[in-house]
Amino acid sequence: QVLLVESGGGLVQAGGSLRLSCAASGRSVSSFGMGWFRQVSGKAREFVSSISWNGGTTQYADSVKGRFTISRSNNKNTLYLQMNSLKPEDTAVYYCAAGRYTGTGFSDTDYDYWGQGTQVTVSS
């Protein structure tokens, strides 16, 4: 079992930055791929970014490429999402996830464990 807890969300003005963290406990996630998804009320959960178990492969949704950076510290059992140049359309609840997938991690079905989410609100 893996417990994931997101933190770092909040209210920021457009153009600002936030760094989200996802702390894992219960089991090391060093052998898991991990990802970030986001969800707006009334819409489906949307892929944001993923990172392979060793950090060697990262993927980004087109909407965040060039602005967001995913990283991980397996020693700290923690996943990060650095979000720069934030836009109002980035407003959502952001979820971290972990899974023993071998592909790209684009699909939420790749993940076995999910955090509770952290709210990111970007004002104009």
Salt bridges, closest charged atoms under 4 A:
GLU46 OE1 - ARG38 NE 3.07
ASP62 OD1 - LYS65 NZ 3.04
ASP90 OD1 - ARG38 NH1 2.96
ASP90 OD2 - ARG67 NH1 2.71
